[in-house]
Structures are given as C-alpha cells and as structure tokens.
Amino acid sequence: MSGLYLHIPFCKQACHYCDFHFSTSMKYKGEMTQAIVQELILRKDYLEDKHLSSVYFGGGTPSLLDEEELNTLFETIKACFVLGADAEITLEANPDDITEENLARWQASPINRLSIGIQSFADEDLTYMNRAHNAVEARRCIAMAQSFGFKNLTVDLIYGTPTMSDVTWENNVRTLIDAGVPHLSCYALTVEPKTALAYQIKTGKSREVEEEQAARQFEILMRWLEDAGYEHYEISNFALPGHRAVHNSNYWLASHYLGVGPSAHSFNGHSRQWNIANNAKYLKSIAALKENEEEATVGLYEIENLSPADQYNEYILTGLRTSWGVTTDKMAAPFKAYFIEGIHQFVDKGLVFEEKSVFVLTKEGRLLADRIASDLFFSN
Amino acid sequence: MKHIRNFCVIAHIDHGKSTLSDRLLQTTNTVADRDMKEQTLDDMDLERERGITIKSHAVQMNYKHTDGVEYVFNLIDTPGHVDFSYEVSRSIAACEGALLIVDATQGIQAQTISNLFLALEHDLEIIPVLNKIDMVSAMVEKVSDQVIDLIGGSSDDIVLASGKTGEGVLDILAAIVDRIPPPKGDPEAPLQALVFDSIFNPFRGVIANIRLLNGTLRKGDKVKFIATGAEYSADEIGVLKMDNQPEKVLSAGNVGYIITGIKQSKEIKVGDTLTLTENPGEMIHGFEEVKPMVFAGIFPLDNDDFEDLRDSLEKLQLNDASLVFEPESSAALGFGFRCGFLGMLHLDIIQERLSREFNQDVITTIPNVSYYAYTKRDPDELVMVRNPTELPDPTRLDRVEEPYISAQIITDVEYIGGIMNLCIEKRGMLTKQHYLSPERVEMNFELPLAEIVFDFYDRLKSISRGYASFDYQPLDYRESDLVKMDIKLNGENVDALSALVHRSKAESFGRKICKKLKELLPRQQFMIAVQAAIGAKIIARESLSALRKDVTAKCYGGDISRKRKLLEKQKKGKKKMRQFGKIEVPQRAFLDVLKLD
C-alpha cells in the first residue's frame, strides 16, 4: 500500500512560526489545481503499488479548495490509483474555514478525516502565533465537525509559546479529551530559521522559547493523555485505540509515498525527492513537463539517493520516535553491531527500554530523542 | 659587484609591501604578466589568505637603468609580524639598502620603526616610499613630515608611489641604483656567507638562502656552517630568480642559494655563517638561536593518533625550524607534545597547518610563557617551568620569575589614555613617551610577556580603532607573585586548562574563564559545575544546567531528509569532543576559552 500527499500552497495569512511552503497571494490558485492534476497524471507511475492506504491534503490551507477543485482532484486520483473503501482521506482545515457549508460538501466528498489546526484555545496564544482564527471559533469548530459526522478528527496543538501558562496548556489538552477527539498532534513551538518568529526573537520583539517550559508542558501532556487512555505512539502524536494516523505512520514505517504540488516530498524506498518550493516555478516546470514528457526533470524537483548508511540513520531517526521502536532485524548487516554497541549506554541510563531485541524510548528518553538518535547515527 | 644592489623592504602589515613588490617584479619582467597573481612572493596559501608574509622570500631581478647599464637587484621580502622579528633582522643584515614603505593614508607604525632602527643599526641606506598616494585619504604632506622627523633628509628624498596604479615604480627602481651603495667585499678573502633563510623542499632537502659578504663559492666546494659545525658539499648553488637558477660560481656581494643534501631544516640555522672547510672565514656577528616565547601542549583528539601527530610535527619542523616540541603527558588529555612557538600567530599558523596539510585535529592547551622557579631547598638553582603543572608546590617554592618585554606602541594622541589604562591593567610600566609629531606619539612600556600573549593585541586594536601599532623585544626575567590556577569540571581538575596567573588577577581571570567555559560547553544530561581554584580554594564558579529537552517536534515526509542531515552534523561535532569523566568537551573550547572580553 502507498500514500499520496497533495500540497495546497495557499494561506489567508502567515502564522509567525510556520516554515512550510505557502503563499498568501491567491494569484495562481486556479492554475495550481490544474497543475497538480497534471502532476498526478504524469507521475502516477512513481508508485509501484497503486493501492492507496491514505490520501492527505496538506498545506498551506487545503480547506481553501472550492468544490470544483476538490472534485477534479478526486476524479484524477481515482483515475490514476486504486482508492479502497477503507482508505484514510484527510483534509487539513483551519477553524475559520469550518463552516456548515464547507462541512456539508466535504461530507459529500470522499474525505473521511479532518485535521484541524486549532493550536490553542486561548486568544493570547493565537494572537502571538498570528493564527487566522480566534478562541471562539476554535471551541465551536470541533462540535460542528462532529455534528456533521466527522468523528474521525485529529487536532493540532502547540505548546511552549511564551504566552502559554501550564494551566492554559492543561485546559487545552483537557478540552480535546472531553470533546472525544480521538487523535492529537501536539508540537513544541519550534523557532525555524527565516520565519517571522525567528526575526522577532532576534530583534527582541518576542521572548525566547524556554526549554524548561517546553519540557514541563511535554510532561504534562504525556501524563494527561496517558490517563485518558491515549496511546503515545510517536513523539508528537497520540491516539485512542484504533485511531493512529495511517498517513503519518507511513512516514515512520518507510512506506512509499508520492507528494504532489510545490515543495511536496516523495519517497520510493531508495531515494527521496522534493518539488521546487515556489508556486510560479512549479507551474512553469509542470507546463514544460507536459510538453516534453521525455525529460524527467525540468527543474521540478531535487533528488537524493539514500546510501545504506543514510537508510540506517533514517531508520534510527524515525523509529526511535515511535512506540514500536527499532530492532536490529530491520537494519542492514553492517550496522547491527554498531547499533548494539551504541544503544546500551542509553538502556543503562534509563532512556531506552529493551524488550526482546526491540528498543523503545522511555518517557525520559522521549525528551532527548534527537540527541540519542544522533549518537547512534553512523558517520564516516 | 658594482652593478649589484641588495635591498629589503620594511613595511607595516597592510601598507602595501606585497603589492608594490609585485609591481617591481612586473616592471623588471621578472614575472611575465600572465604568471602574475597577487602577492607573488607569498607562496603559502595561508600567507595569501591572511595577507601577511610568514616566511622570508628572496628574488633576483635584472634592471636596465637610464644609463643603459643592466643592474642585478636582490630583493629580500621579510615577514610582517612581530613573531618573526629575528628573521627580519637577518634579512636586514644581508642588505645594503632598504625601501621604507609607509602607507600615506596611515602614517608610521610601531613595527615600521623598530625594523627601521634595525636597518639604521646596520647602516642601510633608506629609501622612503609613500605608498597608496592614489587614495583620497592619502596625507602626503603629513606623513612625509613624520618620515623626515624620523630619518632626516628632505621631502625630495621621498618617493611617491602607488602599488595599485603603478605610479612611482620607475622612480623606485632608479633610486635603488642611484642611492643604495653597491655591496663591498673581497672575492679573494675567505668565504663568509650569511644564512638569512632556509626553505624545505621535499625533493631537494633544505635549501639555504645566503648573502656572500666575502669570498667566492663554487659548485662542489666543501662547506661548513660555523655555528653548527656541520660540514657538507655544495651540491648545487645558484641565484634566486622566480625559480632557483643554478650557477657554477657565486661571489662576494651576491645573494643566492645552496643545496647540500641536508634533510632537516633544524640543521640549518638562520643567522649562521657558511664558509669553506679549507681556509675558513670568521663567524658573522649577530647570530642568535631562535628562542620560543610561547608554549602550549598539543594533543591528538584521539589518543591513537599520537604517533601520527609526532610524524606531522616532524614534517612541519622540516620547513619551520623555529617550531620546537617534546613529548609530554597530561592527566586530562593523555599523550601529546609541549611545543614552543615564536608567538601566538606562530601557534595559530602551526595549528592551522596541522589541520590543513596533515589533516590532524588537535587540542591545544592554554598557552603560557616560560617561567623561572626557585625552590626553598636550593634557592639558587633555576627550575625552568614551561607548563603550569611543572611549577613546584607552593610549600616548596621560594620564588618565581617571569619574562618581561619592552614594548613600543605608536598611536594617535587621542588614544593615549585608553592605551595607558590597558597597559596598567596588564601590569605594565610606562618608561618613555615621545611625540613623533603633534598627533603621533610613541609610548614605551615594560610589560610581563604573559600579559600580551592572550588578548593584548586585539584589545589594543579595538581601543585605538586600529590606529595603534605594537612591537616588542624580550627584556629580562623579574620576580613576580604568581599562582597556579586550576579549572575543575564537576570537581575534576582539567590540567590542560591550568594557568599561571598573577595573584592580583587570579579571581577576575578565573571568573572570566568559568563564564566562557559555560558558554562553550554543550549542555549535558546532568548539571556541570565549572570552577576555578587556587590550591583547594575555589575562587570562581559557574553552573551549566542539565539539558532538559532535545527533540524535534515534527518529523513527517518533508522533514526526514533535513532532520537526518542536521543530526549527522551533530554526530560529526561529537567526534570532535573529548571526554573528561562523563563530561564532553569540544575541541574548540580549549582555544576559544581564552577569547575573553
């Protein structure tokens, strides 16, 4: 089974922390859907296995797609791939786009899961992050989505913002538990280079993100969700039984996926490639591809072939983040002994738990996942 | 002999010495235009990058004068840093004249003056050249006055030039013929040739550059270096064109090279006298053994690389005889070498060359000068201390002496106050203050050498906004109240960070080092106490909090590649760490710890 990702690179306004590719100008919006349709047709053979276990509309803000655009995309997907009845079909939606009208037409489409970017239920945090919605919209949208039949919801939250107290954070988490949202993605606010947030911190307009606060709020999160019966199946992802995200799990299980649209990444087991992160250039490349199908790359993407060491490092990086951990069975032979030699110090320190040759991070270990992974990395 | 002119160039860094030398080479067709690159004489990459001359270079040019006669010019390019002043003095001794190049936008600098005095001591004819006169900020009259103040003469004696536009280059060439006297010397007398430089060539061995004062040298002659007493045969001799050009005979007055099959440059000492084994001449006055001024431990990052490091240091020593080293061991760093350097720049260069030319990543300990210690049991017997750990225990110690230098600083009058404060802070004493002109002043200080080793030069530059220049000579050893300060990480001594400091400054130095280390150490999963101590007494402390969280929030399809590369980079950084007990210390920390504000 394979995954399909569609990147819809438009947003109404720019969130200060965001480093994904998007444009706040809708200039190319009409052409963009057509180009993505073209790319789907041209690149469908990238996936050996045409059976899709998941389709994910991400962004940007895919809830900005109108009815016609969504219909065209689904028609193309169905024409190019095999979309089973139990496939997970997710649309990222911003609270301000969750209206009765939109919910009704999404319900009528193959979409069966909404990923809602709530981030916080406190206006102070939302203003700090420059989100397009407010606290009232945040609270209302969940019940509204559920009332339209979207029981399969996932909600994004952000913690560690300088404006956020531990009490606010607990309230945010509890609100979602109480609403019965079966899947949560909770991210520590990260200052990415070249974002408005990075600039504000550099110029002293915003306070620095405090590590101690983020660590504490991560611990609060783990405690609350564990008590509420959620499974902590990836560093930032929590699910009630049976509600793990199919699409995102694919990334951590090294399943193959095709990504279409500007900046979208694809993976076929031995290489990764990513489309150009520029709307105008993307449109131009697709147009050129259409005319000359022989030429595989017309500036559309960059590609990186993965060496055995790269593959081992990626396995460590992604696997250690999950509740299923890593095992030497899945490593190429030359790396097994190297891994065993390196992992034991972490087992001894109580950061890694070993059971039947499967190594999983403990709660303490999850706070230091990157450090542990990089220590276990193989480098020449 | 009357058609030979031997001259050197005296200039401060950045005053355009190399550019002007390039122009002379070009104008005399010594270098074809197509082979011309900037700083032709500086052939080490490091020299070009840093824009300074580290080694001496010599080159012969042929110049047809206005009288129609062809002259032979031997230009000896000298190093441009205070660390290498002995080499400069030998180059000066090999010449009859000197071009004094002064940047018309900046005026006379300290190093220019000290080298100028050296040249005057050797009775060199000085041709003052005002360079960069094409710049708008050139102060031709003002700087001319400074020059006249210094060496006398009139403004007609000063050549105005621009290395950039080529203006004045012909005037310089003419002045060299007209004003610099031809060498004197007797070709029939016993051979006396001054070794003013040596160059290591991997195929030919060590090549000595020589200036013949008296006598004649023929290919195949049996020769002897007087100071070392070693005898060889003159396998090849010749003159120094852009490449070496073999000759059968070299005679008094000329400059050339000799190849004798010597394999190690320490067998040839700059300043030594070359003569013939039969009918030998006398030693030329002024020979000194080059003494290292600064010492530091150099340790391999990985203990297994000890032998490789020895090998690399030996190879470096082949073409840098001023580098000395001997094995030492450190409780913290294992086996390594205590190395002696001419100064901090020299240390920096050696470290850089180890990394670039030999791929050796090393840890350098806190540099120190050499001290004289005397014990109570035997108060007259000198114990040489080149490593803080060698200092006898305070209970046994009678006294310690540290080296002092005499320093000259030349600056604009507005910076006198700031420089005075700096020198007093550095335990210096003003001995003389002298106005070169109403705006320029020369200040003379006596300072402990240890105080200028670390950040003196940088601070001087920032206080004077670059308008101060600095030169120094060793003076003597003086008794001083010195204590050994140790640095502890979680209670464990890191001997590589120990330092001898003046008691009055121990506390503030300790505080600064602890604070700096706190910045340089990566946080670890436990708290780290960074302490400075004198004996058992803790004089400063910082604590580095434990690392709480190190985990990426998002790791989806588009993040994996980027994240992997980031963590791979961190992994490589960890390879450059040294483990002290449980604590990881990055290699850079050992040197950066001294970059105190």
Interface residues (C-beta under 8 A of the other chain):
Chain A: Y5 F20 Y187 A188 L189 T190 E211 E212 A214 A215 F218 E234 I235 S236 N248 Y251 W252 Y257 G259 S263 A264 H265 S266 F267 R272 W274 E304 D310 N313 E314 L317 T318 R321 K349 R366 L367 L368 A369 D370 R371 A373 S374 D375 F377 S379
Chain B: Q525 L547 R548 K549 D550 V551 T552 A553 K554 C555 Y556 G557 G558 I560 S561 K563 R564 L567 E568 Q570 K571 K572 K574 K575
